[in-house]
Amino acid sequence: MPKHILRKIRYSSGVLTRIFRPAETDKQCPCCGYKGSFDTFGHPPRYGSLCPGCSSLERHRLLMLANQSEAFFAGQDVLHFAPEAVVSRLIGAVARKYLTADVVPGLAGCVLNIERIEQPDESWDVAVCLHVLEHVDDRAALAELHRILRKNGRLVIMAPIIEGWEITYENPSISTDQSREKHFGQYDHVRYYGRDIRDRLKHAGFDVREYTASGADAVQYGLLRGEKVFICTKFA
């Protein structure tokens, strides 16, 4: 098969058919500088989502584009929950102080529960939570994140959002792995956020801004169209 052809398989009217699709060879990764085709990743598969140069996914590349416009991390004391390797390397290279944390021992630099953060008040300039809040009691977590940030400190958040929903979908009675995967898309998720994620962030004491890539950037950098980075600043 020619290198410029990408094959995928699907069922159509009960018959297994092959669909041939040109590979997109003009992608660019803002995390590592790679240029070329991106690989398929995820379930269900997302075509052109994984950078073969550094293993970045769409959310990592979007975060780096947002950081290029504002420089969240350079010279700052940064606390990063549930760090992913590609982002961790990039933040750690520019931060003044950088600490990674996870509730599971061995996955990060220290063990911290985001719902009860064992850190002093006003001790960090930036906190980073990429796809974390959908796993936890977000009201408790946001209160703690507000507490440990210094005045004018920033909380950088990404989470799965259904913009067509006014209200976040959550239900404590949905408690098994199977039912959570069915309702929330993953066995360890406890909600799908609606548009009211902004209200939750503001209620926790943050001024909220959003970064969304343009359509052209979504094509060039292999992003999920409409995905957002929330930049939340503590003023009180």
C-alpha positions, 0 to 999 in steps of 0.5 A: 500500500502506498505510504500516503494512503491510510486504511480504516475498516468499518461495517456498512449495512452489515458488510465489512468494507474498507475505506481508503483515506489519504494520510494527513502528512502536514500536521505540526506538533507545538510540543516537540516540533515534529512535522508529518502524520499523526497516529491513531489513538483512543477508543473509539479511535481518533485519527490523527491524534497522537504525535509520533515524535513526543506522544502528545495528544490533542489536549497537550498540544492545545495547552502548549498553544495557550501557553505560547500566548500567555506563558503561564509557567515560566519562572512560576512555582507550579503544582501539577496534578496527575501529570502526563509525561509530555506536558510535565517535561515542558513545564518542568523545563521553564518553571522556577519550582515544579512539583507533580502530584497524584493520589496514587503512590508512584505516579508522580513526585508526591502523593496528594489528594486534590480534595484535601491538599496537604500544602500551605495556604497561598503557596503556589503561583500556578496549579494545573489540572488536565482532565482531573476534575471529572474524576473527583468531588470538584467542589472540594477540589476547587476550594482547595485549589483556590486556598493553595494559590497565591493572590493572582495565582492561576489555575489551568484546567481542561475537562470534557465538556458537552457545550450543548448541555446547560447543566452538568450531568452527574448522578451519585447512584451511578457507581459501578465501573460499567455504569460510569463508562456507559453514562460518563464515557470512562469507568472512573469518571463521575460526570460530564460537564455542561456549560455550567462548568464556568459557574462552578469555577467562578463560584470557587472564587476564580475569574475565568477566561478561555482559550480555544484554538482557531479552525486553522490551528485545529487543522495544523496542530491536530486538535479537537475542534472547540476544546478549551483551556480554562485560565482561572485567576484568583483575585480574593 
